[in-house]
Every structure is written in C-alpha cells, then in structure tokens.
C-alpha cells in the first residue's frame, strides 16, 4: 500500500513477465461519482506525456474493482521529503529545491499548453511524487489527476479541492 484517498487506494504491483513496478489506483467503491471521476482522470492522463507528469499505462476491472495502472512508483511524496530534509538539513538543500521546483513548473506549463488546457486543481506536496535515484537531485512527478479538468467547468459543477492549497478567489 502506497497511499489512500477519499475515493481510492494506491498500491505497488509488479508485472510478472517483465518485473516492472507500477502503481495501481483502485476505487474503494463503485458509486457513480467515483466511477465518473476515474473516467475523467483516465481521459486526461491518456493525452499526457511529460517526464514530470505521472504516466497512465492502462485500466482494468476485476469483479467489482476498477483500477488504473500508473508509472513511475515513487519512494515518497514531496510532503514527506521536505519534512525529512528539514530535519537532516543537507548542505545544498535550497539549490535542490529550486531545481525540483523548476521541474514541477515545467510540468504545469506543459499542462497549460494543452488544448483544451489541463487544470490539475489539486497541486499540493502530497500529490508530488519523489523518485530518488543516482541523479543530481530527486526526480519530481506530478500525480493524482482525480479532480483535474480538461474542460471549462459550469458554475453548478462542484469539484472537491484541498482548501489550504487553492487560491482564495
């Protein structure tokens, strides 16, 4: 188990033939709202290809469970990484954060260049994955497009958002 949200859980699975590790997001229940949100997320993710945006690999259902497969699998989230870094205080922390922010900004720019524009609508440290590795700085990946939109919202359509991360207007 990698994480759990309001409508779904995310766990790590391994493809038996290739050994590839992927994330599997599975709906907790099959209510119509959850199903529609998963379909919208798939619709958005299918069109996206960027090194700092989570990649949609496929979808399937088994019994009453619906799942999507995503890559890459990360070691942690930005929220946990920042907390750990604050206590360890590595020498080049500010430079690393600036580089990571540049990567994140490039992913948002990419989303906003799409037509129609893709609005993530829930960017927060918990939705930014960190893939550690042997590169100069950790690889950041924008994930969880569950409330994203690639269309203009009508005034009567409510989207659940994370209050402390949305603009006041």
N, C-alpha and C positions, 0 to 999 in steps of 0.2 A: 504494500500500500504506500503510495507516494503522497496522497492528499485526498481531501474530501471537501465538497462544497454543498451548496443548498440543494442542487438537483442531481449531482453526480459524484462518483468516486473515481480516482485516477490511480492505477497501479502499473507496475512494470511487468511486462511479459517478454518472453524470449521466443522468437520464431525457431521452431525445431530444426528445420532444414539448414538455415543459414547462421543461426546463433545470434541474429540481430536483436538487440534490446530496443523495445519500443514502449511508449506509454499507451495505456488503454483507458479511455474515459468511458465509463459505463453509467447509464441513467440509473438512479436509485429507484425510480418508479416510472410507470408508463402513463402518467397523466398527460393530457393533450398539450398543456403549456410546455412541459419538459420536452416532449417529442418535437414540438414546433421549434423550440429554441435550439435543439440539437440539429435539426434540419437546416436552420438558418446558419448555424455555426459551420456546418459542412459546406453549405453553399458559398460562404465567404472564403473558407480555408482552401477550397479546391482551386481557387483562382490565384492564390498567393505563392510566390517563390522568392524568398529573400533569406540570406544567411542568418538574419536575426529575428526571423518570424517562425514560429512552430510550423512544422510541415505535416499536412494531412496525408496519410498513407492509404486509408481505406475505412470502410464501415461494414458492420455486420450485425445480425441479431441471432440470438440463440435462445430458444424458449421465449420467455417474456423479457429478456435482457437485450438492450440495444447498446452497442459500443462503437467508438471510433478509435482508430489507431493513429498515433502521432509520434513524431521524431523531432529532436532528439530527447533522450531521457537525461535529465539533469541531476547533478548531485545535490543541489539545494536551490533555494529561491533567493532573490536579492534581499528580502527582509532578513533572512537568517544569516546570509553572507555579511551584510552590513553590521549586524549585531556582533557577530564573531570578530569581524575586522576592528570594530570599535574597542573591543577588549584586548585584542592582540597588538593593535597599533603598529602594523608593518611600516617600514621606512618610507615607501613610495605610495602610500595609500591614496593621497589626493590625486596623483598622476594616474593611478589605476582607475579611480572612479571617473575622472574626466574622460579617459579612453572608453570606458564602458558606457558612459552617458552618450558619447558620440555614436557608438554602435546602436544604442537604443533610439537616438534621434534619427538615425538613418532608416530604421525600420518604420518609424512614424511617418517620416517623409515619404517613404515608399507607399504606405497605406493611403496617404492623402493624395498621391499622384494617380491612384487607380480611378477608373471611370466606370461606374459611379464610385465616388470617394468611399473608402472603407473607414468607418469610425469604430475604433476599438471600444471606447466608452467605459473601460474599467481598468485603466493602466494604474497599477499600484505595485509596490515591492513584492507582494505575494504572487503576482501574475508575471513576474520577470524571472525566468529560469537562469541559473548559473551552471554552466558546464565547465568544470575545472579541467585542466589539461596541462600539457607541457608548453603551451604558447605563452607569450609575453604577459598577457593578462587574461582573466577569465572571460569566457565567451557568454554573452548575454543573448537570451532568446525571449521575445515577447510571446506570451501564451494566453490561454483562456479567452477565446473569442466568443464566449457564450452569450454575451449581451451586445456583441458588435452589430453593426448595421452597414449595409451597402446600399441603402435607400434613404430617402427623406422620410422622417417619422411624421405621422399625422399627430395632431395635438391630443387625440384621445387614446393614443397608444402609450402605455406606461412601460418603462424599462427599469428593472432593478439596478441601482447603481450603488457604489460604495461612497457614502456621504463625505468622508474626510478627504477624498481624492477627486471630487468633481468641482468644477468652477462654480462660484456662488450663484451666478445667473442661471 
